[in-house]
Amino acid sequence: MKELDRIRRAFRDGHFELLPIPVYLIKRDGTFLEANESARAFFCLQDGEGTLEQYNIGTFYKNGEEREQLVRRLDESDKGQEKLEAQFHVQRKDWRIELTCRPVADQNGHKIAYLDCLLDVYEEDRFSRLFDHLFEGVFWLRLDGMVERVNKPIVEMFHCARSEDVEGKMAAEFFASKDDWETLTKGLRKRGYIRKYRARLKRGPHSFIAEINLFGRKSSTSGRVIGYEGHIIDVSAQGALNRLLEQLGLGWFEIRHDEDGVDRLFDCNQTFLEVFGYDHRDEVEGKDVEKVNLERDKRRVFLKQLDEHFERGEPLIRYPLTVQNHKGEEKVVEMNVIRLETGRFGVVQDITEEARLKTRIEHLRADVGNMLHSFKNALGLLGDASGSVSASLGLDDQTDIGVDIPTIEDILKTTQEPAQELARLLQGLVTLRDDDWYGQAFSNVEWNNLGTQLGMLRNYQDAHISPAPEIQLAVLVESVIHIQAICRQVRKRTIAKDKIRDIQLKAGDIIRRVAARQWLHIQTEVLALNAEVSTASDYLSHGGPRKVPVVIPLSELLTHALEYVEEYARRKGIDIKKSPRHGEAKIYVIERGMVRVFTNLLMNAIKYSWTRDNEQRSWISVNTRATVEPEEKRNVVVVSIENHGVPITKEELDQGLIFLFGYRGIMSGDRGRPGTGIGLTDARETIDEHKGTIQITSRSADRSEPDNYNKPFITTVTVTLPVAPDAL
């Protein structure tokens, strides 16, 4: 009994749990003593009352005599173990299993138990995992020609609901011609295999051409042929199409008119069934399409579209249709349908997720567009109010301010003389500190602060050419504000009012000059920002109601665009040179969209311009010409906008990066120029919609240094648009 105890202890210590196959120990009469987890799962063994002895292996044999034969064979064998084959019936399924059996003897050598390992118990599971996802049909035949096992594609190929509709039937039943089956079986008996045999097989009331391959299956123990393993390929045109569409995730269907004119679903593939919520073909085949909910939502509109396309001899392509499938799920599908003599054929794609994502994007786009529209309104109000602010700052008088945007250096220069005068006046005030009467005008701390501010003014005069002019300007403004604050604290009846008043007036003059010039900067930035926000807002609203195209002179479009940018160009000190030639040519465009395009291109040309080295006013040029495209052989107008300023690199042009949504050029951050990266994207999309083209070139203004991006480049944007046909 020592060996039996040792084996049972190994089970209880978990040694057999490491094995991925069922292992169990049984008495000679078949009663279970031990079993690992795999064996328990396979035989569905439960530990009732703490023991397995309620189960007997004999109850799992399909044929009880086979169990007795195996026991006799083991008793007669002198080997340490035997490899056997048996037929089990477990969990309502028949399993042909290969197993090894090792007898366990007592001290006298009598066999009292058996240690069994099931080697091939998962054959059916492997069959499903390996073959159910193939596009080929795989099956097993018994020697007598009965179908023993089939994979999922076989079930679909013969339009059956489940594998049981095929398994258990004679293979001859599926051949359209008995001669084909007889020829095939003769070849099997002669050679033991069949390769690429073509035959017509039956599929319900119809048939199809299939390529069949069959090979003998041998027993691993006896080596004899116990059946055949085969696979079938539907080689008909429809079968090839079905395989292709299944791989692409597309469903197809064919609808035919019956004698009464009713549209009935004649055929479809598995993907089609899945999209519309059906499990088997027999749920829908031959049924009125109205009763299977295939075109339930907006059916009338859909059929009307079909008829209109078919009357023109055209297929209906990429038609979106919202349906509620058989399982109650709402689906968005894309239909592609052609007419047949007997009905129609179509391909359908499930685009539900894409439609949901598109809807979310459109909602987000609308929300952002509305937000930008609010910003645009706010910027517009700010622009309208700028006039009164300008008047309060004295900007109506341009004698000393000029019309261009001053630089920080310009502001420092214009404040130098007033600062000197303020220092002179403050010096006169500070000298009164030692007088007994005048010294009472301020406290000692205030007199000290006035002296400090006087020193800062003097330093400012000496350092106005500092390499950090922004700091100098900040120091000046802060000093002037301190002086104003201290002067407001003067004690009454100590110092003559005119001395304090002169200082306050001069300090106010300096603050006004600085504020006025800074306000010019703000106004200009508001103009630029308003243009950027307007571009983004209009672009995001582009998917809204479409405007009606009109025939309009090119010059009128350019005039509108130039009106938008005129003030911005003036403030940036940039002249716009226009060539009116061919501007009267008429084009067929959506006016608002094309005005937006030219406005964006002009704003970019102004925004990215540099001051010329010769200190002359910068300029951009706008030229138009008419020509005939040699390849397209069409009349077009060409608009060229050129500026002298920020470079665009060769890589950005060659790779088309500048047209990507949200992309801003490598050099565009120069001097903090604002931008969204939308303008050129919008321009190209809008121009494409109008059958035009846009090209951009950028070359160094200094031909001796073509790749020096630290120097100005000449950038030219060329827009080509077709002339309106009725304007020729």
CORKARA-V736186 format. One record per residue. N is the residue number from 1. RES is the residue in one small letter. SS is DSSP state (H for helix, E for strand, C for the rest). Layout:
BEGIN
N_RES_SS / N_RES_SS
END
This chain:
BEGIN
1_m_C / 2_k_H / 3_e_H / 4_l_H / 5_d_H / 6_r_H / 7_i_H / 8_r_H / 9_r_H / 10_a_H / 11_f_H / 12_r_H / 13_d_C / 14_g_C / 15_h_H / 16_f_H / 17_e_H / 18_l_H / 19_l_C / 20_p_C / 21_i_C / 22_p_C / 23_v_E / 24_y_E / 25_l_E / 26_i_E / 27_k_E / 28_r_C / 29_d_C / 30_g_C / 31_t_E / 32_f_E / 33_l_E / 34_e_E / 35_a_E / 36_n_C / 37_e_H / 38_s_H / 39_a_H / 40_r_H / 41_a_H / 42_f_H / 43_f_H / 44_c_C / 45_l_C / 46_q_C / 47_d_C / 48_g_H / 49_e_H / 50_g_H / 51_t_C / 52_l_C / 53_e_C / 54_q_C / 55_y_C / 56_n_E / 57_i_H / 58_g_H / 59_t_H / 60_f_H / 61_y_E / 62_k_C / 63_n_C / 64_g_H / 65_e_H / 66_e_H / 67_r_H / 68_e_H / 69_q_H / 70_l_H / 71_v_H / 72_r_H / 73_r_H / 74_l_H / 75_d_H / 76_e_H / 77_s_C / 78_d_C / 79_k_C / 80_g_C / 81_q_C / 82_e_E / 83_k_E / 84_l_E / 85_e_E / 86_a_E / 87_q_E / 88_f_E / 89_h_E / 90_v_E / 91_q_C / 92_r_C / 93_k_E / 94_d_E / 95_w_E / 96_r_E / 97_i_E / 98_e_E / 99_l_E / 100_t_E / 101_c_E / 102_r_E / 103_p_E / 104_v_E / 105_a_E / 106_d_C / 107_q_C / 108_n_C / 109_g_C / 110_h_C / 111_k_E / 112_i_E / 113_a_E / 114_y_E / 115_l_E / 116_d_E / 117_c_E / 118_l_E / 119_l_C / 120_d_C / 121_v_C / 122_y_C / 123_e_H / 124_e_H / 125_d_H / 126_r_H / 127_f_H / 128_s_H / 129_r_H / 130_l_H / 131_f_H / 132_d_C / 133_h_C / 134_l_C / 135_f_C / 136_e_C / 137_g_E / 138_v_E / 139_f_E / 140_w_E / 141_l_E / 142_r_E / 143_l_C / 144_d_C / 145_g_C / 146_m_E / 147_v_E / 148_e_E / 149_r_E / 150_v_E / 151_n_C / 152_k_H / 153_p_H / 154_i_H / 155_v_H / 156_e_H / 157_m_H / 158_f_C / 159_h_C / 160_c_C / 161_a_C / 162_r_C / 163_s_H / 164_e_H / 165_d_H / 166_v_C / 167_e_C / 168_g_C / 169_k_C / 170_m_E / 171_a_H / 172_a_H / 173_e_H / 174_f_H / 175_f_E / 176_a_C / 177_s_C / 178_k_H / 179_d_H / 180_d_H / 181_w_H / 182_e_H / 183_t_H / 184_l_H / 185_t_H / 186_k_H / 187_g_H / 188_l_H / 189_r_H / 190_k_H / 191_r_H / 192_g_C / 193_y_E / 194_i_E / 195_r_E / 196_k_E / 197_y_E / 198_r_E / 199_a_E / 200_r_E / 201_l_E / 202_k_E / 203_r_E / 204_g_C / 205_p_C / 206_h_E / 207_s_E / 208_f_E / 209_i_E / 210_a_E / 211_e_E / 212_i_E / 213_n_E / 214_l_E / 215_f_E / 216_g_E / 217_r_E / 218_k_E / 219_s_C / 220_s_C / 221_t_C / 222_s_C / 223_g_C / 224_r_C / 225_v_E / 226_i_E / 227_g_E / 228_y_E / 229_e_E / 230_g_E / 231_h_E / 232_i_E / 233_i_E / 234_d_E / 235_v_C / 236_s_C / 237_a_H / 238_q_H / 239_g_H / 240_a_H / 241_l_H / 242_n_H / 243_r_H / 244_l_H / 245_l_H / 246_e_H / 247_q_H / 248_l_H / 249_g_C / 250_l_C / 251_g_E / 252_w_E / 253_f_E / 254_e_E / 255_i_E / 256_r_E / 257_h_E / 258_d_C / 259_e_C / 260_d_C / 261_g_C / 262_v_C / 263_d_E / 264_r_E / 265_l_E / 266_f_E / 267_d_E / 268_c_E / 269_n_C / 270_q_H / 271_t_H / 272_f_H / 273_l_H / 274_e_H / 275_v_H / 276_f_C / 277_g_C / 278_y_C / 279_d_C / 280_h_C / 281_r_H / 282_d_H / 283_e_H / 284_v_C / 285_e_C / 286_g_C / 287_k_C / 288_d_E / 289_v_H / 290_e_H / 291_k_H / 292_v_C / 293_n_C / 294_l_C / 295_e_C / 296_r_C / 297_d_C / 298_k_C / 299_r_H / 300_r_H / 301_v_H / 302_f_H / 303_l_H / 304_k_H / 305_q_H / 306_l_H / 307_d_H / 308_e_H / 309_h_H / 310_f_H / 311_e_H / 312_r_C / 313_g_C / 314_e_C / 315_p_C / 316_l_E / 317_i_E / 318_r_E / 319_y_E / 320_p_E / 321_l_E / 322_t_E / 323_v_E / 324_q_E / 325_n_C / 326_h_C / 327_k_C / 328_g_C / 329_e_C / 330_e_E / 331_k_E / 332_v_E / 333_v_E / 334_e_E / 335_m_E / 336_n_E / 337_v_E / 338_i_E / 339_r_E / 340_l_C / 341_e_C / 342_t_C / 343_g_E / 344_r_E / 345_f_E / 346_g_E / 347_v_E / 348_v_E / 349_q_E / 350_d_E / 351_i_C / 352_t_H / 353_e_H / 354_e_H / 355_a_H / 356_r_H / 357_l_H / 358_k_H / 359_t_H / 360_r_H / 361_i_H / 362_e_H / 363_h_H / 364_l_H / 365_r_H / 366_a_H / 367_d_H / 368_v_H / 369_g_H / 370_n_H / 371_m_H / 372_l_H / 373_h_H / 374_s_H / 375_f_H / 376_k_H / 377_n_H / 378_a_H / 379_l_H / 380_g_H / 381_l_H / 382_l_H / 383_g_H / 384_d_H / 385_a_H / 386_s_H / 387_g_H / 388_s_H / 389_v_H / 390_s_H / 391_a_H / 392_s_H / 393_l_C / 394_g_C / 395_l_C / 396_d_C / 397_d_C / 398_q_C / 399_t_C / 400_d_C / 401_i_C / 402_g_C / 403_v_C / 404_d_C / 405_i_C / 406_p_C / 407_t_C / 408_i_H / 409_e_H / 410_d_H / 411_i_H / 412_l_H / 413_k_H / 414_t_H / 415_t_H / 416_q_H / 417_e_H / 418_p_H / 419_a_H / 420_q_H / 421_e_H / 422_l_H / 423_a_H / 424_r_H / 425_l_H / 426_l_H / 427_q_H / 428_g_H / 429_l_H / 430_v_H / 431_t_H / 432_l_H / 433_r_H / 434_d_H / 435_d_C / 436_d_C / 437_w_C / 438_y_H / 439_g_H / 440_q_H / 441_a_H / 442_f_C / 443_s_C / 444_n_H / 445_v_H / 446_e_H / 447_w_H / 448_n_H / 449_n_H / 450_l_H / 451_g_H / 452_t_H / 453_q_H / 454_l_H / 455_g_H / 456_m_H / 457_l_H / 458_r_H / 459_n_H / 460_y_H / 461_q_H / 462_d_H / 463_a_C / 464_h_C / 465_i_C / 466_s_C / 467_p_C / 468_a_C / 469_p_H / 470_e_H / 471_i_H / 472_q_H / 473_l_H / 474_a_H / 475_v_H / 476_l_H / 477_v_H / 478_e_H / 479_s_H / 480_v_H / 481_i_H / 482_h_H / 483_i_H / 484_q_H / 485_a_H / 486_i_H / 487_c_H / 488_r_C / 489_q_C / 490_v_C / 491_r_C / 492_k_C / 493_r_C / 494_t_C / 495_i_C / 496_a_C / 497_k_H / 498_d_H / 499_k_H / 500_i_H / 501_r_H / 502_d_H / 503_i_H / 504_q_H / 505_l_H / 506_k_H / 507_a_H / 508_g_H / 509_d_H / 510_i_H / 511_i_H / 512_r_H / 513_r_H / 514_v_H / 515_a_H / 516_a_H / 517_r_H / 518_q_H / 519_w_H / 520_l_H / 521_h_H / 522_i_H / 523_q_H / 524_t_H / 525_e_H / 526_v_H / 527_l_H / 528_a_H / 529_l_H / 530_n_H / 531_a_H / 532_e_H / 533_v_H / 534_s_H / 535_t_H / 536_a_H / 537_s_H / 538_d_H / 539_y_H / 540_l_H / 541_s_C / 542_h_C / 543_g_C / 544_g_C / 545_p_C / 546_r_C / 547_k_C / 548_v_C / 549_p_C / 550_v_E / 551_v_E / 552_i_E / 553_p_E / 554_l_H / 555_s_H / 556_e_H / 557_l_H / 558_l_H / 559_t_H / 560_h_H / 561_a_H / 562_l_H / 563_e_H / 564_y_H / 565_v_H / 566_e_H / 567_e_H / 568_y_H / 569_a_H / 570_r_H / 571_r_H / 572_k_C / 573_g_C / 574_i_E / 575_d_E / 576_i_E / 577_k_E / 578_k_E / 579_s_C / 580_p_C / 581_r_C / 582_h_C / 583_g_C / 584_e_C / 585_a_C / 586_k_E / 587_i_E / 588_y_E / 589_v_E / 590_i_C / 591_e_H / 592_r_H / 593_g_H / 594_m_H / 595_v_H / 596_r_H / 597_v_H / 598_f_H / 599_t_H / 600_n_H / 601_l_H / 602_l_H / 603_m_H / 604_n_H / 605_a_H / 606_i_H / 607_k_H / 608_y_C / 609_s_E / 610_w_C / 611_t_C / 612_r_C / 613_d_C / 614_n_C / 615_e_C / 616_q_C / 617_r_C / 618_s_E / 619_w_E / 620_i_E / 621_s_E / 622_v_E / 623_n_E / 624_t_E / 625_r_E / 626_a_E / 627_t_E / 628_v_E / 629_e_E / 630_p_C / 631_e_C / 632_e_C / 633_k_C / 634_r_E / 635_n_E / 636_v_E / 637_v_E / 638_v_E / 639_v_E / 640_s_E / 641_i_E / 642_e_E / 643_n_E / 644_h_E / 645_g_E / 646_v_C / 647_p_C / 648_i_C / 649_t_C / 650_k_H / 651_e_H / 652_e_H / 653_l_H / 654_d_H / 655_q_C / 656_g_C / 657_l_H / 658_i_H / 659_f_H / 660_l_C / 661_f_C / 662_g_C / 663_y_C / 664_r_C / 665_g_C / 666_i_C / 667_m_C / 668_s_C / 669_g_C / 670_d_H / 671_r_H / 672_g_H / 673_r_C / 674_p_C / 675_g_C / 676_t_C / 677_g_C / 678_i_C / 679_g_H / 680_l_H / 681_t_H / 682_d_H / 683_a_H / 684_r_H / 685_e_H / 686_t_H / 687_i_H / 688_d_H / 689_e_H / 690_h_C / 691_k_C / 692_g_C / 693_t_E / 694_i_E / 695_q_E / 696_i_E / 697_t_E / 698_s_E / 699_r_E / 700_s_E / 701_a_C / 702_d_C / 703_r_H / 704_s_H / 705_e_H / 706_p_C / 707_d_C / 708_n_C / 709_y_C / 710_n_C / 711_k_C / 712_p_C / 713_f_E / 714_i_E / 715_t_E / 716_t_E / 717_v_E / 718_t_E / 719_v_E / 720_t_E / 721_l_E / 722_p_E / 723_v_E / 724_a_C / 725_p_H / 726_d_H / 727_a_H / 728_l_C
END
